[in-house]
Amino acid sequence: MSSALPATSREWHLVARPQGWPKPEDFALREATVPEPGEGQLVVRNLHLSVDPYMRGRMNDVKSYVPPFKLDHPMDGGAVGEVVASRADGFAPGDHVLHGLGWREYALVDARHAVKVDEEAAPLATYLGVMGMPGMTAYAGLLEVGSFKEGDAVFVSGAAGAVGSMVGQIAKLKGASRVIGSAGSAEKVRHLTEELGFDAAFNYKDGPVLEQLKEAAPDGIDVYFDNVGGEHLEAAISVLKQHGRAVLCGAISQYNDTQAAPGPRNMVQIIGKRLRLQGLIVSDHDALRPQFFKEVGGWVRSGELTARATVVEGIENMGDAFLGLLRGDNTGKMIVSL
């Protein structure tokens, strides 16, 4: 059933609800007992932990599509680890699994919430990025919500992040006429155009987004994939062509605001251009998963799709990694490896 389990495991707790930008004092790394598994359960030694922008919203005590984190309880999120004890059919010690109980060293997981992953098919950490939730978000968002078709011009904000970098590359592989990205540093802009094959990219800190977008997309855009909100969304509405689509995935520019951010001031254009703006929650698109694994897995294995990650070592640095993600310190997926 198991190798000897350790007595304790370290786990991150939310101890205060952040007001505006989170502070290190809002989190605490605490010790907990590692329990034996019950019937239908596994104990998993986590190897790679995910930090994602949506976690900021779960730190607020507001109702949303996922419940908020509880104070003085372990936080959770995507994780890949090795089974060390099992009382569940089909899972044995040594198996690798993807599950949702991150932010800790050892997790007691119900087997029905664990998915076996194959280290031979793809490196384990990629199941938190390109082969996991961010990759699936990009794939479902662009193709299903954004109704992408060959020849479309696509603009992606937050384009050097885990989701944005996939959106741009998938669009190119699917025959986009032009792919434009925005990012927050000259180094990230170079990464987009020189390594990921974007046709154009700009640093949104260099000047008004609208001016830079018009220059990068003189003929307009058909699809906007929004990870940022705010000024980017307003600019995209201005540059979208008739019957354009905007996929509203995230609004990281507003996650730490303490007052409501002003909405786009040009929403009247949505009417005349017959635009479609639609929100995206990846869990609504599970039916696409087999197609996603087959197509994106093939691109990863062939080298046609590049998956960069920013890796932070050690569970003690997980809080810092999350704060770094909100600042935009990462290129590609932000992962904490134990």
C-alpha positions in Angstrom: 0.0 0.0 0.0 2.6 2.5 1.0 6.2 3.3 1.7 6.7 4.9 5.2 5.0 8.2 5.3 6.7 11.2 6.8 5.2 12.5 10.0 4.7 16.1 8.9 4.3 18.2 5.8 4.6 22.0 5.2 1.7 23.9 3.7 0.8 27.5 3.0 -2.2 29.0 4.7 -3.9 32.3 4.0 -4.0 34.2 7.3 -5.4 37.5 6.2 -7.4 38.7 3.2 -5.2 41.0 1.1 -6.3 44.7 0.8 -5.0 45.7 -2.6 -1.6 44.1 -3.4 -1.0 40.9 -1.2 1.8 41.2 1.3 4.1 38.4 2.7 2.3 38.7 6.1 -1.0 37.6 4.4 0.5 34.1 4.2 2.0 31.6 6.6 4.0 28.4 6.0 2.8 25.9 8.7 3.4 22.2 9.6 0.7 19.7 9.4 0.4 15.9 10.1 0.5 13.6 7.0 -2.5 11.3 7.4 -2.8 7.7 6.2 -5.1 7.3 3.2 -8.7 6.1 3.6 -10.6 4.0 1.2 -10.4 5.5 -2.3 -7.7 8.0 -1.3 -4.0 8.6 -2.2 -1.2 10.3 -0.4 0.8 12.3 -3.0 4.3 13.8 -2.5 4.1 16.9 -4.6 6.9 17.6 -7.0 5.7 20.7 -8.9 3.2 23.3 -7.7 1.3 25.9 -9.8 0.7 29.5 -9.0 -1.9 31.2 -11.3 -3.4 34.7 -11.5 -6.9 33.4 -10.7 -5.7 32.6 -7.2 -5.7 36.3 -6.3 -9.5 36.4 -6.7 -9.9 33.4 -4.3 -8.1 35.4 -1.6 -11.1 37.8 -1.5 -14.2 36.7 0.5 -16.5 37.0 -2.5 -18.7 34.5 -4.3 -17.3 33.5 -7.7 -17.0 30.4 -10.0 -14.6 28.9 -7.4 -15.1 29.3 -3.6 -12.7 31.7 -1.8 -9.8 30.3 0.2 -10.6 29.8 3.9 -8.5 31.7 6.4 -6.1 29.6 8.4 -6.6 26.6 6.1 -4.2 25.3 3.4 -4.6 27.0 0.0 -5.0 24.8 -3.1 -4.2 24.8 -6.7 -2.7 22.6 -9.5 0.0 20.2 -8.5 1.8 17.2 -10.0 3.3 14.6 -7.7 4.2 11.0 -7.0 1.8 8.6 -5.2 3.5 7.4 -2.0 0.5 5.5 -0.5 -2.7 4.3 -2.1 -6.0 2.7 -1.1 -7.6 3.3 -4.5 -7.9 0.9 -7.4 -5.8 1.8 -10.4 -3.3 3.9 -8.5 0.0 2.5 -7.1 3.0 4.0 -5.3 5.3 5.4 -7.9 2.5 6.6 -10.2 2.5 10.3 -11.2 -0.7 12.2 -10.9 -2.1 15.7 -11.6 -4.5 17.0 -8.9 -5.8 20.1 -7.2 -4.2 20.2 -3.8 -1.1 22.3 -4.3 0.5 24.8 -1.9 1.8 21.9 0.3 4.5 19.2 0.3 2.2 16.1 0.8 -1.5 15.9 -0.2 -4.3 13.5 0.8 -6.2 13.2 -2.5 -9.5 11.5 -3.3 -8.6 9.3 -6.3 -11.6 10.6 -8.3 -9.9 14.0 -8.3 -6.5 12.7 -9.5 -5.5 12.1 -13.1 -2.6 9.9 -14.0 0.1 11.6 -16.1 2.8 10.0 -18.1 6.4 11.3 -17.7 7.3 9.5 -21.0 4.8 11.5 -23.0 5.8 15.0 -21.6 7.9 16.4 -18.7 5.8 16.4 -15.5 5.9 20.2 -15.0 4.2 20.7 -18.5 1.0 19.2 -17.1 0.7 22.4 -15.1 1.3 24.6 -18.1 1.1 23.8 -21.8 -0.4 20.3 -21.3 -2.6 21.5 -18.3 -5.0 24.2 -17.4 -3.2 27.1 -19.0 -2.8 25.3 -22.3 -6.4 24.1 -22.3 -7.5 27.7 -21.5 -5.7 29.0 -24.5 -6.9 26.2 -26.8 -10.6 26.4 -25.8 -10.6 30.1 -25.6 -9.2 30.8 -29.0 -10.9 28.0 -30.9 -14.3 27.7 -29.2 -15.0 31.0 -27.5 -13.1 33.1 -30.0 -14.4 31.1 -33.0 -10.9 31.5 -34.6 -10.7 30.7 -38.3 -7.7 30.5 -40.6 -6.7 34.0 -41.9 -7.8 35.8 -38.7 -5.6 38.5 -37.2 -5.2 37.9 -33.4 -4.1 40.2 -30.6 -3.2 38.7 -27.2 -2.5 40.8 -24.0 -0.3 39.3 -21.3 1.2 37.5 -24.2 4.4 36.3 -22.5 2.4 34.5 -19.7 1.4 30.9 -19.5 -1.9 31.3 -21.4 -1.0 34.2 -23.7 2.1 32.5 -25.1 0.1 29.5 -26.0 -2.7 31.5 -27.6 -0.3 33.2 -30.0 1.5 30.0 -31.0 -1.8 28.1 -31.5 -3.1 30.9 -33.7 0.1 30.8 -35.8 -0.1 27.0 -36.1 -3.8 27.3 -37.1 -3.1 29.8 -39.9 -3.6 33.2 -38.5 -2.8 36.0 -40.9 -1.1 38.1 -38.1 -0.5 37.6 -34.4 0.3 40.5 -32.1 1.2 40.4 -28.4 1.7 42.9 -25.6 4.0 42.3 -22.7 5.6 44.3 -19.9 9.3 44.4 -20.8 11.6 44.6 -23.8 13.0 41.2 -23.0 9.5 39.6 -23.2 8.7 41.5 -26.4 11.9 39.9 -27.9 10.9 36.5 -26.6 7.5 36.8 -28.4 8.8 37.8 -31.8 12.2 35.9 -31.8 11.3 32.7 -30.0 7.5 32.2 -30.3 6.9 33.5 -33.8 4.6 36.4 -33.1 4.5 38.8 -36.1 4.6 41.9 -33.9 4.8 42.7 -30.2 5.0 45.8 -28.0 5.8 46.8 -24.4 2.6 48.4 -23.0 4.7 50.5 -20.7 6.3 52.3 -23.7 3.2 54.4 -24.5 -0.6 54.3 -24.9 -1.8 50.8 -25.8 -4.2 52.1 -28.5 -1.4 53.9 -30.5 0.9 50.8 -30.3 -1.8 48.4 -31.3 -2.9 50.5 -34.3 0.7 50.6 -35.5 1.1 46.8 -35.0 -2.3 46.0 -36.6 -2.9 48.6 -39.3 -5.6 46.5 -40.9 -7.4 45.7 -37.6 -7.9 42.5 -35.7 -10.5 39.7 -35.8 -9.9 38.2 -32.4 -8.7 39.7 -29.1 -7.7 37.4 -26.3 -7.8 39.4 -23.1 -5.7 38.5 -20.0 -5.3 42.1 -18.8 -8.5 44.1 -19.0 -8.6 47.9 -18.6 -6.8 50.0 -21.2 -6.0 46.9 -23.3 -9.7 46.0 -23.7 -10.6 49.5 -24.6 -7.9 49.6 -27.2 -8.9 46.3 -28.7 -12.6 47.3 -29.0 -11.3 50.3 -31.1 -9.2 48.1 -33.4 -11.5 45.0 -33.8 -13.1 44.7 -37.2 -16.8 44.2 -37.9 -18.0 40.9 -36.3 -14.8 40.7 -34.2 -14.6 38.6 -31.1 -13.1 39.3 -27.7 -12.3 36.4 -25.4 -12.4 37.7 -21.8 -10.1 35.4 -19.9 -8.5 37.6 -17.2 -8.1 41.1 -16.0 -4.8 41.0 -14.1 -4.4 44.8 -14.4 -7.3 45.1 -12.0 -6.9 42.2 -9.5 -5.3 44.3 -6.8 -7.4 47.5 -7.3 -9.2 48.5 -4.1 -11.7 50.6 -6.1 -13.7 49.7 -9.1 -11.7 50.3 -12.3 -13.4 52.4 -15.0 -14.9 50.3 -17.8 -14.0 50.8 -21.5 -15.3 54.2 -22.6 -15.9 53.1 -26.2 -18.5 50.3 -25.6 -20.9 52.0 -28.1 -18.6 50.6 -30.8 -19.6 47.1 -29.9 -23.0 47.8 -31.4 -22.0 49.3 -34.7 -19.3 46.7 -35.3 -21.5 43.8 -34.1 -18.7 42.6 -31.8 -19.0 39.6 -29.5 -17.3 39.8 -26.1 -17.5 36.5 -24.1 -16.2 35.4 -20.8 -14.1 32.2 -20.6 -14.0 29.7 -17.7 -11.9 26.7 -18.9 -13.9 24.0 -16.9 -16.9 24.7 -19.3 -14.9 23.1 -22.1 -14.0 19.7 -20.8 -15.4 18.0 -23.9 -12.4 19.4 -25.9 -9.9 17.7 -23.6 -9.2 14.6 -25.8 -8.7 16.8 -28.9 -6.5 19.2 -26.9 -4.2 16.4 -25.6 -3.9 14.9 -29.1 -3.3 18.1 -31.0 -1.2 20.2 -28.5 0.7 17.1 -27.3 1.7 16.5 -30.9 2.9 20.1 -31.3 4.9 19.8 -28.1 6.6 16.5 -29.1 7.4 17.8 -32.6 8.9 21.0 -31.2 6.4 23.2 -33.1 5.1 24.7 -29.9 7.5 26.2 -27.3 6.7 26.1 -23.6 8.8 28.3 -21.5 8.5 28.2 -17.7 9.8 30.2 -14.8 10.8 27.8 -12.1 11.2 28.8 -8.4 12.8 26.1 -6.2 11.5 25.3 -2.7 8.2 25.4 -1.0 9.4 28.1 1.3 9.6 30.4 -1.7 6.0 29.8 -3.0 4.6 33.0 -1.5 7.3 35.0 -3.2 6.6 33.2 -6.5 3.0 34.1 -6.3 3.7 37.8 -5.7 6.3 37.7 -8.5 3.6 36.3 -10.8 1.3 39.3 -10.0 4.1 41.7 -10.8 4.8 39.9 -14.1 8.2 38.5 -13.2 7.5 35.3 -15.1 8.0 34.4 -18.7 5.7 31.5 -19.5 4.2 29.4 -16.7 5.3 30.1 -13.1 6.1 26.8 -11.3 7.4 26.0 -7.9 9.5 22.8 -7.8 10.0 20.9 -4.6 
